């Protein structure tokens, strides 16, 4: 079910440019989801699982174009059509779906004022915002449900509000995170496959434990069975990204509501309405913990990746810094390797650029220089800033002849055209390059190669600059 939901979301992502198609598809999605919910509706009660409201809210948040009046109108038609084709009266359909629509509208108004990161569950506070929006949507829907309760079911207003609100809250908390965190489909299923792929291979253990805990809970039974999957869910939250975690929590929520609330087929266990409400609330609130843990973990991992990037890259040019280049180059130049070329590239007269045009112009020259060098390098090459205006390049699968040819390409690209220096002025830059190559499986010390390439680069400058030197002339 969840896979179909994000596929529909992805379809909407792809065709959202067509304002005529979005409302039509939105109404169709609502209609089909309502039919699914109606199939889980016991006689005289609300549906055990009602994903239509949460998914409608999620799609309108993900696809702002769908939240126009056409989208709301199409959704309303979808709600009514599902009830009417399943034999409901017009009065009942209007009352039930009025509660659905006002609840979705209330949740949408809350999300409109939240940060974009919260709308995609990309921030640790996202779950607090989700719970708040879900509570508002459920409470507002419960008001209409409370009014409808004495009319449709012969009950009273307050119990109707309580039961309706809690049921809606469970549906929103269980289903909405899946829609909000689902990746887009840009014509293929690559993003989805990558996300789902993280549930297998070396990260399969949490999933296996989760399934085992569900089986154990079903066998043992009793109210405490709803806690059986909690440790495995928390482990999943630590290991998996947000979207797979939301899928797993939705699975556990459905498992708990459908199986536990029905007494695990034990006919001697009769649950009253408030006990059922308590079980549903407990399951949904338990589901928030692993999703929140996943949000925090992913946020921490993103921060660590950012810190790692800053620690290994030059902030101005975004190439590897000196230490990171040396570490990666040493790894590639392990004993027994061959076919590598090392280039040392130095901008000519760079100090005069800073002195004449200012350091801002000098920074622009460096950035433009790096762009030109990157555009000429073959795949798999390594580029690092060794300091100031001096850069090193490691080229794989290259002998001395090919390396000189690559160095010549770099030299010509660097000096191909002037670089804007601000105030309408331009700077003509050139570069000198020294080239060494490791063509045999002889042990090579990186420091020795760097020193030799640097010496040849200095020799190129001594001979007049703007040239490539690979061997010292005799």
BELCOR-V523522 format. One record per residue. N is the residue number from 1. SS is DSSP state (a for helix, b for strand, c for the rest). D_CENTER is the distance of its C-alpha to the mean C-alpha in whole Angstrom. Layout:
BEGIN
n,ss,d_center
N,SS,D_CENTER
N,SS,D_CENTER
END
This chain:
BEGIN
n,ss,d_center
1,c,21
2,a,17
3,a,17
4,a,19
5,a,17
6,a,14
7,a,16
8,a,18
9,a,15
10,a,14
11,a,18
12,a,18
13,a,15
14,a,17
15,a,21
16,c,20
17,c,22
18,c,25
19,a,26
20,a,29
21,a,26
22,a,24
23,a,26
24,a,28
25,a,25
26,a,24
27,a,27
28,a,27
29,a,24
30,a,26
31,a,29
32,a,28
33,a,26
34,a,29
35,a,31
36,a,29
37,a,29
38,a,33
39,a,33
40,c,32
41,b,35
42,c,38
43,c,41
44,c,41
45,c,38
46,c,34
47,b,32
48,c,31
49,c,27
50,c,26
51,c,23
52,a,24
53,a,24
54,a,20
55,a,19
56,a,21
57,a,20
58,a,16
59,a,17
60,a,19
61,a,16
62,a,13
63,c,16
64,a,19
65,a,21
66,a,22
67,a,23
68,c,26
69,a,30
70,a,29
71,a,26
72,a,28
73,a,31
74,a,30
75,a,28
76,a,31
77,a,33
78,a,31
79,a,31
80,a,35
81,a,35
82,a,34
83,a,36
84,a,39
85,a,39
86,c,39
87,c,42
88,c,41
89,c,43
90,a,43
91,a,43
92,a,41
93,a,38
94,a,38
95,a,38
96,a,35
97,a,33
98,a,34
99,a,33
100,a,29
101,a,29
102,a,30
103,a,28
104,a,25
105,a,26
106,a,26
107,a,23
108,a,22
109,a,24
110,a,22
111,a,19
112,a,20
113,c,21
114,c,18
115,c,16
116,a,13
117,a,11
118,a,12
119,a,12
120,c,8
121,c,9
122,c,8
123,c,11
124,c,14
125,c,16
126,a,14
127,a,16
128,a,19
129,a,18
130,a,17
131,a,20
132,a,22
133,a,21
134,a,22
135,a,25
136,a,26
137,a,26
138,a,27
139,a,30
140,a,31
141,a,31
142,a,33
143,a,36
144,a,36
145,a,36
146,a,39
147,a,41
148,a,41
149,a,41
150,a,45
151,a,45
152,a,43
153,c,44
154,c,47
155,c,45
156,c,45
157,a,42
158,a,41
159,a,40
160,a,39
161,a,37
162,a,36
163,a,35
164,a,33
165,a,31
166,a,30
167,a,29
168,a,27
169,a,25
170,a,25
171,a,23
172,a,21
173,a,19
174,a,19
175,a,18
176,a,16
177,a,13
178,a,12
179,a,12
180,a,10
181,a,7
182,c,8
183,c,6
184,c,9
185,c,12
186,c,14
187,c,17
188,c,16
189,c,14
190,a,13
191,a,9
192,a,11
193,a,13
194,a,11
195,a,9
196,a,13
197,a,14
198,c,13
199,c,15
200,c,18
201,a,20
202,a,20
203,a,18
204,c,20
205,a,23
206,a,21
207,a,20
208,a,24
209,a,25
210,a,23
211,a,25
212,a,28
213,a,28
214,a,28
215,a,31
216,a,33
217,a,32
218,a,34
219,a,37
220,a,37
221,c,37
222,c,38
223,a,36
224,a,34
225,a,33
226,a,30
227,a,29
228,c,29
229,c,25
230,a,24
231,a,24
232,a,23
233,a,20
234,a,20
235,a,19
236,a,17
237,a,15
238,a,16
239,a,15
240,c,12
241,c,8
242,a,8
243,a,8
244,a,11
245,a,12
246,a,13
247,a,14
248,a,17
249,a,18
250,a,19
251,a,21
252,a,22
253,a,23
254,a,25
255,a,27
256,a,28
257,a,29
258,a,30
259,c,32
260,a,33
261,a,34
262,a,36
263,a,38
264,a,37
265,a,40
266,c,42
267,c,44
268,c,46
269,c,43
270,c,43
271,c,40
272,c,41
273,a,39
274,a,38
275,a,37
276,a,35
277,a,33
278,a,33
279,a,32
280,a,29
281,a,28
282,a,28
283,a,26
284,a,23
285,a,23
286,a,23
287,a,20
288,a,18
289,a,19
290,a,17
291,a,14
292,a,15
293,a,15
294,a,12
295,a,11
296,a,13
297,a,13
298,a,9
299,a,11
300,a,14
301,a,12
302,a,10
303,a,14
304,a,16
305,a,14
306,a,15
307,a,19
308,a,19
309,a,18
310,a,21
311,a,23
312,a,23
313,b,23
314,c,26
315,c,25
316,c,27
317,c,26
318,c,23
319,c,25
320,b,25
321,c,28
322,a,31
323,a,30
324,a,27
325,a,29
326,a,32
327,a,30
328,a,28
329,a,31
330,a,33
331,a,31
332,a,32
333,c,35
334,c,36
335,c,40
336,c,41
337,c,38
338,c,39
339,c,39
340,b,37
341,b,38
342,b,37
343,b,38
344,b,39
345,b,38
346,b,40
347,b,40
348,c,43
349,c,45
350,a,42
351,a,43
352,a,45
353,a,42
354,a,41
355,a,45
356,a,46
357,a,43
358,c,41
359,a,38
360,a,35
361,a,37
362,a,37
363,a,33
364,a,32
365,a,35
366,a,33
367,a,29
368,a,31
369,a,33
370,a,30
371,a,28
372,a,31
373,a,31
374,a,28
375,a,29
376,a,32
377,c,31
378,c,30
379,c,27
380,c,27
381,c,29
382,b,28
383,b,29
384,b,29
385,b,31
386,b,34
387,b,35
388,c,36
389,c,37
390,b,37
391,b,34
392,b,34
393,b,33
394,b,33
395,b,33
396,c,33
397,c,36
398,c,38
399,c,42
400,a,44
401,a,45
402,a,41
403,a,40
404,a,43
405,a,42
406,a,38
407,a,39
408,a,41
409,a,39
410,a,37
411,a,40
412,a,41
413,a,37
414,a,37
415,c,41
416,c,40
417,c,40
418,c,40
419,b,37
420,b,37
421,b,38
422,b,38
423,c,41
424,c,42
425,b,43
426,b,41
427,b,42
428,c,43
429,c,41
430,c,42
431,b,41
432,b,43
433,b,42
434,b,43
435,b,42
436,b,43
437,b,42
438,b,42
439,c,43
440,c,45
441,c,43
442,c,45
443,c,44
444,c,42
445,c,42
446,a,39
447,a,41
448,a,44
449,a,42
450,a,40
451,a,44
452,a,45
453,a,43
454,a,43
455,a,47
456,a,47
457,a,44
458,a,47
459,a,50
460,a,48
461,a,48
462,a,52
463,c,53
464,c,52
465,c,48
466,c,46
467,c,46
468,b,45
469,b,47
470,c,47
471,c,50
472,c,53
473,c,56
474,c,59
END
